[in-house]
Each structure stands twice: as structure tokens, then as C-alpha cells.
Amino acid sequence: MGLLRPTFRKHVVGIAATMAVLITPTTAAAAASAADDVTSVLRAAHFALANFGTDQGWRGDSHPRFVVDITGDHRADIVGFGDAAVYTAIATGNGGFTSVRFGIANFGFDQGWRTARHPRFVTDITGDGRADIVGVGEAGVYTARSNGDGSFGPIAFQPGSFPASTCVTIRAADINGDGRADLVCQSFRLLQVAIAQGNGNFAAPIVASTEFPPPGTINDILDFADLNRDGRADVVDIRVDLGARLTTRTASPRPNNTFPLTNPAGAILALPGLPHDQSAVPSAIADVSGDGCPDLTTFGAALYLAMGNCDGTFLNYVLASADFGFSTGWNINDHVRAFADITGDHRADIVGFKNEGVFTANALGNEFLTAAHLAVTDLGFDSGWRIADHPRVLADITGDGRADIVGFGIAGVYTAVSSGDGGFV
């Protein structure tokens, strides 16, 4: 029925008042209509699997857990990096998962892998629609291809690859548009790119740029997304300048998989000096408008959105919702906020895990969202969920094109399946 054991469970009663959202008169009717469509509130998440939880020894600082399709059936499965091995559980399509099975005897804590030092990805590096394992260890990059049944093939070392110690940050992104995830290593001012070869291996890294220094603040991020709909991941560099503003620069990859000098891309937002628990959440990339081009989002006093122009530039940030920021009680220490399409309309909606439970707001196709709605009276701080110990992930586990909630709690895995209207069942 929720995260805590029955003896200690805190019951949440009542529904928080709907919080304000900034809308213009032309969008007010649409927002009200969309909000009225969301009428049900899920009282408790579904207990799906007695594994991958803290009762079974899984810890947030030692055991990464992913929810991604490793079988190719368009349903997201669980992949957990435990002590002795990688373990998996396949989505059954109804909000549940099969029993846990052994994935591969490597990439785990007992083999020397550490979360803070050794990035591990579960992403498709072969182009077959199934996510594979990529780990960046002390000696370099290791891979294991998905077998399609919840297990993985033998581990393979990539000669000449970059070791974890040489990279400040590592990202997986499709740089050349072939449908396979490549690796990008940021070290000092260098970006190195290793292109996936389609057979589970990577080509030797090349220097793709010498422009990008490591991040200097929590709001400095380097990420990748297809900004102009050409199928290739462009670089998005967001930083805080001396004027305490978020500024954005972007660059599109050349045919030789290198990047030219970045250009100013708009998306400017002033950041007032704030206490740590009220600091702006680093910008995230999500297609809120549904035009196939990513937008930028960030949370400060409220939710701000910079719409993408589909050419590598953005409009400046505007106030998209008066909710989901520290002015309405959200803070970075206790509350998770993320974007995902929970309605199936190809627009990224917001899902936030607060004290009372899960709040959602649906994207309207412009820079505005519907009013916040309490969708689940579970999976929040008052029910015992903590950011450090209990990951909560948005992923489509039913195959209907809508993102669902998967939470890794004390007793195991809990799920809430999207109802398509901004709520969950």
C-alpha cells in the first residue's frame, strides 16, 4: 500500500488545495477544461515486487537502478546494479514485473564498481531497440549487449577507451544520428566522443571540442538533445554568468562528429541569491510544446520554461507555472520534480513528488501548464520516501505510450500506472 511497513505507515488524509498557475485569458478555458478532466486521486501506489528495495539491501549511494526497455517490446523493465551482479525484472504490461532474474555477474559493487566514480548506462548501443549495459571503469569502457530476455551477453572491454578518472562528466547520446547511443567524455576543456559501432563496441575516442570547461556551479550543465530534428544530438551548454543569470549556448555536430564553437542560444534567466534549499534546480531538457523540438525548464521560486525554436536557439525563460517552486513549498532536499509525457499527446507534463504525494500538471502545447493536481497520496515525503534512498522514475511500463511511476521503496518496487488524463490508476 506504500513505502513504509504497515506498522509504521503514515496515512495521508485530505487533498491539498489546487495551486495557482500563470495563464493568459486565451488559455484559461483550456486549462480549466484539462484540469476538470482529472478527477480521481490514487490513494496508494501498487506494490509490484518484493525486491530492489532497502529491505533487500539496495542503497541509493551504492546500487543504481534503471527502468528501461531491455527486451524490445516497448515496455520499460527494471535493471539494478547490486552487490554481486546485475539483476533484472521484465515488465508484464499491467503495471507489474516478473520475478527478479540474474542479468550478468559484473558491473556490481563486489566487482569494484562505485556509483560516485564509475558511471553506468543502460542504453541501446546496437540499434536493435534493446538497451545494453555500458560501464566506465578505472581502465576504460566495458559493455554487455542485451540478449532480449532479461539477461546480457559477456562483458567486453573497449581498448583505447577513456577511463573514468579522465572524465569530469560522461553522457550517452546519439551524436551521428544512426540510432545508437555514443559516449561523450568532458574533461577540463575537452570533449571526447566515442562512436558506437553497432556490434557492442565503440570506436576510439576523438577530440570533438576544446571549448567546454567543467561545471562551476550546480546550475552549470552540459547535456545533449536533438534541437533541430535532424536525428543528431546537439550540445547544450547552460551556465551561470557573472551577472547571476542562466545563459545557454549550443552547437550542432559536424559530419565528422566534432562540434564547432558554440553560439549564444537565448534562454536567459536571472537567478537571485538564495539559500541552498531554495536554489534553482538545474535546467532540464523536455519537449513541453509537442513540436518535436526540446524546450528548457528550470525550477526556482516557480517553474520557468524556455521554448525551443527548432534551430538550436530558444526564447528566453518565462514563468510557466506559479507552482512547483520554493514559493509554494518545494525544496531540492526533499522533493523530486521531472518532466515526462503522462497523457500520450507527445508533450512533456510535469510530475512532482512533494510531502503529500504526487502532483501533476499537463502541458497545454504552449508555455503554459494546467493547474497542479494531487494525483497520488503516496510516494511522497510524508509517506516516508527520501531522495537519497528511494529513487522514483517515470517510464512507460505498459507500452501504451504514457509514462508511469516506478518507485524503489523500503519493501520493494511500487508502481502507479498513468490513466491518460494526468492521473494514475
C-alpha angles and dihedrals in degrees: 000000000000146000104301126070111261093254092058103029116134112219114219113213129189131019123266116242115265108264125229124265126194108246134159123232090257092057099037095089093048092049093049092048093049092046092050090055090064105074108140126082119200108225098199138009120247116259101230109168137010094223142071089049134114091260087063093050100263114145131191094227096049111027121053114204124197134189108208139130109270097161102051096240093116092249120114116241132196120259116182128185103214135173100278103022150334114291129194141193121195121225112246095203097246099079095279138095137223121251116290115271135190113264107179135330096241144060089061136122093260090058091056100263114146125192096221094048109028118053115211124193133190103204140130109269096162102050095238095118094253122109117239132196122260120180128182107209138171094282098038142276124346126187139191121190122225115251091204095242101079095278132093135225124247119303115261127199117220109223114222094016124139118268120227093251092065096055127076090189133004126201135185112219138145101251099171100038099242095126094254126110115244127195126246121193121197114202124164102313096335130102112197121192127201111192119217111241099204096246097079094274134103129222118243111282119263129199105256099176142355096201107086121087119193118274116280101193138022089263095055109098138165114203141153134232138149100260099173104037096250093123094248125109113245122205118252115195114188119182143164110245127206090272090063092250132133108241128183133210127179140186134186121225119256121229089264090058095250126120128235121221112297123253128216106267105187116239096128121170130173114233117204118210107267140172115268096259090052097046120127115268110241114266119270129203118233137145100243095160096052095229094122093254120104123246128202124243134186136172124223124131084342140347117300126191134195111196118222119237094207091242102081095276134096140206113247118272117278131186104267099171133008087214134074093049135099091268088070096042104273120136136179095236098061110016132071120206125184143158125237138142103261096163102050096240094116091249121117112241125194123253118186130185108211135160097285096041138270121351122190137188123189123229113243098202096262133058093298136083133200120263115286115269129197101234104168127025090206139059091058137111094270090057091056101264116146129190095227097051108024118053116200116200134190112218139137104257096164101050095237095119094254125110117242131193122258116183128187105211139164099285096033141277123353125188139192117193120216115251091201097244100078094280135092136232 
